[in-house]
Amino acid sequence: MNISQAISKRIILLCYEKNITIYELSKRSGVPKTTIKDIISGRSKNPSVLSIEKLAIGFSISIGEFWNHEIFSYR
């Protein structure tokens, strides 16, 4: 698994955990729905740190909490 795949899975997991849709995440974070879908689908291979930070805010977590998950401890 590469980093873009891990980010995609983390977003999907957080949507499930927080019980929010991509549309709701878009409204909360200010990240366009199409951008979120591109990240999740893998079309966006290099999501910006700013987008990740905005998504974390949309999930009501810190950016540190976003990255602090076992999914990012692959080798």
N, C-alpha and C positions, 0 to 999 in steps of 0.2 A: 504494500500500500504506500502510495506517495503522499506528500503533504496536501495536495488539492483533494485527493480522495478522503483523507482524514478530516479535513475541514468540512467537506460535504456531509460525511457521516455524523460529525459533531452537530452540525446545524439540524439535521434530521432528528437526532436524538434529543436535542434541546426542544425542538418543536413538539415532539412526543411528550417529553417530561413536563413541559409548561402548558401542554394542551392548547397550542396556538397554530393557526394555519400560516402558510407562506404569506397570504394576503395580510393577515393581522400583524405578522412580523414586519412586513414592509411598512405598514402604517406606523407601527411603534418605533421603528428604527430610522425611517427616512431613506432606506435603501430601496431602489425600485424593485418591484416584484420580478421583472425580467432579469435583473442582475442576480437576485437570489436564486432564481431558477437556473441561470447559467452556471452559478457556482455549484449548485447541487447536482446538475446534470454532467458537470465536468467540462462544459464548453469554455468556462473561464478557468484557465489553468493556473492563474496567478492572481487571486483576489487580493486587493489592496489591504494594507493594515487598517486604513481608515474605514473601509467597508466592514472588516471584522470587528473593529471597535464599535461601529454603529449597530451592528447586529447584536453584539454583547449588550449594549444599552437597551436594545429592543427586547432582549430576554431578561432584562433587569438584573444582569450580572456584570461583574467587572471583566475586563479583557483578560486578566490573570485567571479568573475562574473559567473563562472560555478555553484557554490553553491548558488548564490544569485537569487533564483527563487522560486516562490510560491509552486512549486511541492515538495520542501523540508520542507514546513511548515505544514506537516500533523501531526496528533496526533492519 
